[in-house]
C-alpha cells in the first residue's frame, strides 16, 4: 500500500493539496446525488438531466484553461479553478429548484474539468521521467481522501436530515478552499516557450480525439459507483442504506492498494490499449451481478453488490492506468495542458451523458439496462487497441526547443530532481 505522502518537495505539496481536495470530493461522490433527491427533493430524472447539462457546458472549458496553464503558469490557474469550484459548491445549498441546481452544478463541473487540465502541467513538470506513475500515485492518494469523505457521507445518509446534508455541502466547499491554499507552498512553474504552428493543435489530432471519445464512454463507469449503485440500492434492493458507503470504501481501498502497481505494468500505449479491453470485460461482469441484486433477500443483495464492486474496481484500475498512459505518452510536452484538456473532454462526456444514461437504463428500465451498459463498456474496450495503434502511427515528431528562452524555461525545475523514485512504493 502506498505511503500517504512523498518524502518531501513539490510532489508532497501536490499530494497534500490533492488529499484535502478529495476528502471534500468523497462527501459529494458518495452522497451528492442523494442530497439533491432526498434533501432538496428534486426528481431523479431532473437531477440526471441537470448533471447532463452541466457536463455539456463544461466540455470546452478544460481545453481553454489547459492552454492557459501551458502559457501563463499552471499553479495560479489551477488554484483559481479550485476557488471557483468551492464557491459553486457552496451554492448547492440554494439550489432548491431545477435551474438554480443547473447553474450551481454547471459551474462546479466546469471548474472541476478546468482544474484537471490546469493540474496536468504540474504533474508532468514535477512527476519525473514517468509522470504517468506519479499520476497513478495521486489517484491512490485521491482514494484515501475519498474514503475519509465517504465515512462522513455515510453518517449524513443515515441521519438523512436537511441540516446534515447542508453540512456535507459546506464541508465540501471548505475542502476546496483549503486545497487551493496549500498550493501556495508549490514552486511556480515557468511556462514553456511558444512553439510555432496552429494554436489548438490538440483539436487537430484526430487519433487523439478518437481515444478521448473512447475513454469518455468508458469513463461512464465512474458514475456506476456514484450515481447508479446508490439509486439502485435504495430503490430496487433490500440491502441496508449504509452499504452505499461500504461500496465506496471497498472501491477506494482497492485503488489505494493497487493503482500504482497496476499502472507500473502498463508502460506503453499498446499496453494501455490492452488494459482498456480488459476493463470492458470486467465492467460487463460487474453490471451483470448488480442487475441480479434486485428482488432477493438483503444479505444476498449485499453480497452480490459487494462482489460486483470488487470486480468493477479491478476494471477501474485497468481503465485509469490505460488513460494515464495514453493521455501523457501521446501528448507533446509543450502542450501538455491543452492535450490533457482535450482528453478531459472524455470525462466531460461522462459527466454529461453518464448520469442520464445510467438513470434511464439501469434505474428506470431496470435489470435489462444493466446488461446494455455492460455491453457498451465491452465494445468500447475492444475498440481501444485499434485506436491506440492509429494514434501511434500518426504521432507527430517532438518539436525541439531552441534558444536561451527555451533553455531557461525548461531548466526552471529539472524533472529528475523530483523523480518518481522518491515514491518508494512506485519502484520494486
C-alpha positions in Angstrom: 0.0 0.0 0.0 1.5 3.4 -0.9 2.7 6.0 1.6 0.1 8.8 2.1 2.7 11.5 1.1 6.0 11.6 -0.7 9.1 12.3 1.4 9.5 15.9 0.5 9.4 18.5 -2.2 6.8 19.7 -4.7 5.3 16.2 -5.0 4.4 16.4 -1.4 2.7 19.7 -1.9 0.7 18.4 -4.9 -0.2 15.3 -3.0 -1.3 17.2 0.1 -3.5 19.6 -1.9 -5.0 16.6 -3.7 -5.7 14.8 -0.4 -7.6 17.8 1.1 -9.5 18.2 -2.1 -10.6 14.6 -2.3 -11.8 14.5 1.3 -14.4 17.0 0.1 -15.0 15.1 -3.1 -15.6 11.9 -1.1 -18.5 13.7 0.6 -20.1 14.6 -2.7 -19.3 11.5 -4.7 -20.9 9.3 -2.0 -24.0 11.3 -1.3 -24.2 14.2 -3.7 -26.9 12.7 -5.9 -28.9 11.8 -2.7 -28.5 15.4 -1.5 -30.4 16.7 -4.5 -33.0 13.9 -4.5 -33.5 13.3 -0.8 -32.8 16.6 0.8 -33.7 19.1 -1.9 -36.5 16.8 -3.2 -35.6 17.2 -6.9 -36.9 14.3 -9.0 -34.2 11.8 -10.0 -34.9 12.5 -13.7 -34.4 16.2 -13.3 -31.1 15.5 -11.4 -29.9 13.3 -14.3 -30.8 16.0 -16.9 -29.2 18.8 -14.8 -26.0 16.8 -14.4 -26.0 16.2 -18.2 -26.5 19.8 -19.0 -23.6 20.7 -16.6 -21.4 18.2 -18.3 -22.1 19.6 -21.7 -21.4 23.1 -20.6 -18.0 22.1 -19.2 -16.8 20.2 -22.2 -14.8 23.1 -23.8 -13.6 24.7 -20.5 -10.7 22.2 -20.0 -9.1 22.9 -23.4 -9.0 26.7 -22.9 -7.9 26.5 -19.3 -5.3 23.9 -20.1 -3.8 26.1 -22.8 -3.8 29.0 -20.3 -1.9 26.8 -17.8 0.7 26.0 -20.5 1.2 29.6 -21.4 0.6 31.6 -18.2 1.6 29.3 -15.4 -0.2 26.2 -14.1 0.0 26.9 -10.4 -2.1 30.1 -10.3 -4.5 28.9 -12.9 -5.1 25.6 -11.0 -5.6 27.5 -7.7 -8.2 29.7 -9.3 -10.2 26.8 -10.6 -10.3 25.4 -7.0 -11.7 28.6 -5.6 -14.4 28.8 -8.3 -15.4 25.2 -7.6 -15.6 26.0 -3.9 -17.9 29.0 -4.4 -20.1 27.0 -6.8 -20.3 24.0 -4.4 -21.4 26.3 -1.6 -24.2 27.5 -3.9 -25.7 24.0 -3.7 -27.5 25.0 -0.5 -29.6 27.5 -2.5 -30.4 25.0 -5.3 -34.0 24.3 -4.3 -35.3 24.1 -7.9 -34.2 22.9 -11.3 -32.5 26.0 -12.8 -30.6 27.1 -9.7 -29.4 23.5 -9.4 -28.2 23.5 -13.1 -26.4 26.8 -12.5 -24.6 25.7 -9.4 -23.7 22.2 -10.6 -22.7 23.5 -14.1 -20.2 26.0 -12.6 -18.8 23.4 -10.3 -18.5 20.8 -13.0 -16.8 23.3 -15.4 -14.3 24.3 -12.7 -13.5 20.7 -12.0 -12.8 20.0 -15.6 -10.7 23.1 -15.8 -8.8 22.1 -12.7 -7.9 18.7 -14.0 -6.4 20.3 -17.2 -4.6 23.0 -15.3 -3.0 20.5 -12.9 -1.6 18.3 -15.8 1.5 20.5 -16.5 2.3 20.4 -12.8 2.1 16.6 -12.8 4.3 16.4 -15.9 6.8 19.0 -14.6 7.3 17.6 -11.1 6.4 13.9 -11.8 9.8 12.7 -13.0 10.7 10.7 -16.1 7.3 8.9 -16.0 4.6 11.3 -14.8 2.1 8.5 -15.5 3.3 6.8 -12.3 3.0 10.0 -10.3 -0.5 10.4 -11.6 -1.3 6.9 -10.6 0.1 7.7 -7.1 -2.1 10.8 -6.9 -5.1 8.6 -7.7 -4.2 6.3 -4.8 -4.0 9.4 -2.6 -7.3 10.6 -4.1 -8.9 7.4 -2.9 -7.5 7.8 0.6 -9.2 11.2 0.8 -12.4 9.9 -0.7 -12.5 7.1 1.9 -12.5 9.7 4.7 -15.2 11.7 2.9 -17.2 8.6 2.4 -17.2 7.8 6.1 -18.6 11.2 6.8 -21.1 10.9 4.0 -22.3 7.6 5.4 -23.3 9.4 8.6 -25.1 12.1 6.6 -27.1 9.5 4.6 -28.0 7.6 7.8 -29.2 10.8 9.6 -30.9 12.0 6.4 -31.9 15.5 7.7 -31.6 18.7 5.7 -29.1 20.1 8.1 -26.8 17.1 7.8 -26.9 17.3 4.0 -26.1 21.0 4.1 -23.2 20.4 6.4 -21.9 17.9 3.8 -22.1 20.7 1.1 -20.3 23.3 3.2 -17.6 20.8 4.2 -17.0 20.1 0.5 -16.6 23.8 -0.3 -14.2 24.3 2.7 -12.0 21.4 1.5 -11.7 23.0 -2.0 -10.6 26.3 -0.5 -8.0 24.6 1.7 -6.7 22.7 -1.3 -6.2 25.9 -3.2 -4.4 27.5 -0.2 -2.0 24.5 0.0 -0.7 25.3 -3.5 1.0 28.5 -2.1 3.8 26.2 -1.0 4.4 24.9 -4.5 7.2 26.4 -6.6 5.9 28.2 -9.6 6.4 26.5 -13.0 7.9 28.7 -15.7 5.7 28.4 -18.8 7.4 26.9 -21.8 8.4 28.8 -24.9 5.8 29.5 -27.5 6.0 26.9 -30.3 5.2 27.8 -33.9 2.2 26.3 -35.7 -1.5 26.2 -35.1 -2.5 27.2 -31.6 -5.1 24.5 -31.0 -3.1 21.5 -32.2 -4.8 19.0 -29.9 -8.1 19.7 -31.7 -6.5 18.7 -35.0 -5.1 15.4 -33.7 -7.9 13.1 -34.9 -6.4 9.8 -33.4 -6.1 11.6 -30.0 -9.7 12.8 -30.3 -10.9 9.2 -31.0 -9.1 8.0 -27.9 -10.7 10.8 -26.0 -14.1 9.7 -27.1 -13.5 6.1 -26.3 -12.1 7.0 -22.9 -15.1 9.2 -22.3 -17.5 6.4 -23.0 -15.5 4.1 -20.7 -15.4 6.9 -18.0 -19.2 6.5 -17.6 -18.2 3.6 -15.3 -17.2 6.1 -12.6 -20.9 7.1 -12.4 -21.9 3.5 -11.8 -20.4 3.7 -8.3 -21.5 7.3 -7.6 -24.9 7.5 -9.3 -26.3 4.2 -10.4 -25.4 1.9 -7.4 -26.7 4.4 -4.7 -30.0 4.8 -6.5 -30.3 1.1 -7.4 -29.5 0.1 -3.8 -32.2 2.4 -2.4 -34.9 1.9 -4.9 -34.5 -1.7 -6.2 -32.9 -3.8 -3.5 -33.4 -4.6 0.2 -29.8 -4.0 1.1 -29.2 -1.6 4.0 -28.5 2.0 3.1 -25.2 2.2 4.9 -23.9 -0.2 2.3 -23.6 2.8 0.0 -20.6 4.0 2.0 -19.4 0.4 2.2 -19.3 0.1 -1.6 -17.4 3.3 -1.9 -14.9 2.4 0.8 -14.3 -1.0 -0.7 -13.5 0.5 -4.0 -11.2 3.1 -2.6 -9.3 0.7 -0.5 -8.6 -1.5 -3.6 -7.5 1.6 -5.6 -5.2 2.8 -2.8 -3.6 -0.6 -2.6 -3.2 -1.5 -6.2 -3.5 1.6 -8.6 0.3 2.2 -8.6 1.0 -1.4 -9.1 -1.5 -1.7 -12.0 0.0 1.4 -13.6 3.5 0.2 -13.3 2.8 -2.8 -15.6 1.1 -0.5 -18.2 4.2 1.2 -19.5 3.3 1.8 -23.2 0.4 3.0 -25.3 0.0 -0.6 -26.6 -0.3 -1.9 -23.1 -2.8 0.8 -22.4 -5.0 -0.5 -25.3 -4.9 -4.0 -23.9 -5.9 -2.6 -20.4 -8.9 -0.9 -21.9 -10.0 -4.2 -23.4 -9.7 -6.0 -20.1 -11.6 -3.3 -18.2 -14.5 -3.5 -20.6 -14.9 -7.2 -19.8 -14.7 -6.6 -16.1 -17.4 -3.9 -16.3 -19.7 -6.3 -18.1 -19.4 -8.9 -15.4 -19.9 -6.4 -12.6 -23.0 -4.9 -14.3 -24.5 -8.3 -14.7 -24.0 -9.1 -10.9 -25.6 -5.7 -9.9 -28.7 -6.5 -12.0 -29.2 -9.7 -10.1 -29.3 -8.0 -6.7 -32.9 -6.9 -7.1 -35.8 -8.9 -5.5 -33.6 -11.1 -3.3 -33.0 -11.1 0.5 -30.9 -8.3 2.0 -27.9 -10.5 2.8 -27.8 -11.9 -0.8 -28.2 -8.5 -2.3 -25.4 -7.1 -0.2 -23.2 -10.0 -1.1 -23.8 -9.6 -4.9 -23.3 -5.8 -4.7 -20.1 -6.0 -2.9 -18.8 -8.7 -5.2 -19.8 -6.6 -8.2 -18.0 -3.5 -6.7 -14.7 -5.5 -6.3 -14.8 -6.7 -9.9 -15.8 -3.2 -11.1 -12.9 -1.7 -9.3 -10.5 -4.1 -10.9 -11.7 -2.9 -14.2 -11.4 0.7 -12.9 -7.7 0.1 -12.1 -7.1 -1.0 -15.7 -9.2 1.8 -17.2 -7.5 4.5 -15.2 -4.0 3.2 -15.8 -4.7 3.0 -19.5 -5.9 6.6 -19.5 -2.9 7.8 -17.7 -0.5 6.1 -20.1 -2.1 7.1 -23.5 -3.0 10.6 -22.5 0.5 11.5 -21.4 2.5 9.4 -23.8 0.7 10.6 -26.9 0.8 14.3 -25.9 3.7 16.6 -26.8 5.3 18.1 -23.7 5.0 21.8 -24.7 1.2 21.4 -25.0 0.5 19.1 -22.0 -2.3 21.3 -20.6 -4.0 21.6 -23.9 -3.8 17.9 -24.8 -4.9 16.8 -21.3 -7.7 19.4 -21.5 -8.8 17.7 -24.7 -8.5 14.3 -23.1 -10.6 15.7 -20.2 -13.4 16.0 -22.8 -13.9 12.3 -22.2 -14.6 12.9 -18.5 -16.8 15.8 -19.5 -18.7 13.4 -21.9 -19.2 11.0 -19.0 -20.4 13.9 -16.8 -22.8 15.0 -19.5 -24.2 11.6 -20.6 -23.4 9.3 -17.8 -26.0 10.2 -15.1 -28.9 10.4 -17.6 -27.9 7.3 -19.4 -27.4 5.2 -16.2 -30.6 6.5 -14.6 -32.6 5.8 -17.8 -31.2 2.4 -18.5 -30.4 1.0 -15.0 -32.9 2.7 -12.7 -35.9 3.5 -15.0 -35.7 0.4 -17.2 -34.2 -1.8 -14.6 -32.4 -5.1 -14.9 -32.1 -5.3 -18.7 -30.5 -1.8 -18.7 -27.5 -3.1 -16.7 -26.7 -5.6 -19.4 -26.9 -2.9 -22.1 -24.5 -0.7 -20.1 -22.1 -3.6 -19.6 -22.1 -4.4 -23.3 -21.4 -0.8 -24.1 -18.3 -0.9 -21.9 -17.1 -4.1 -23.5 -17.5 -2.9 -27.1 -15.6 0.3 -26.2 -12.8 -1.7 -24.7 -12.5 -3.8 -27.8 -12.2 -0.7 -30.0 -9.4 0.9 -27.9 -6.4 -1.1 -29.1 -7.1 -0.2 -32.7 -7.4 3.5 -31.8 -4.1 3.3 -29.9 -2.3 1.9 -32.9 -3.7 4.6 -35.2 -2.6 7.3 -32.7 0.9 5.8 -32.6 1.2 5.8 -36.4 0.2 9.4 -36.6 2.0 10.7 -33.6 3.9 13.9 -34.6 7.6 14.1 -34.1 8.6 16.2 -31.0 9.4 19.8 -31.6 12.9 20.7 -30.3 13.2 23.8 -28.2 16.0 26.2 -29.1 17.4 29.4 -27.9 18.1 30.9 -24.5 14.4 31.4 -23.6 13.6 27.8 -24.3 16.6 26.6 -22.2 15.6 28.9 -19.3 12.0 27.7 -19.3 13.0 24.0 -19.4 15.6 24.3 -16.7 13.4 26.0 -14.1 13.0 22.8 -12.2 14.8 19.7 -13.6 12.5 16.8 -13.9 15.0 14.4 -12.4 15.1 16.5 -9.2 11.7 15.3 -8.2 11.7 12.0 -10.0 9.3 9.2 -9.3 11.8 7.1 -7.3 11.1 9.5 -4.4 7.9 7.5 -4.1 9.4 4.3 -2.7 6.3 2.3 -3.5 6.4 3.0 -7.2 9.5 1.0 -8.0 10.4 -2.5 -7.0 
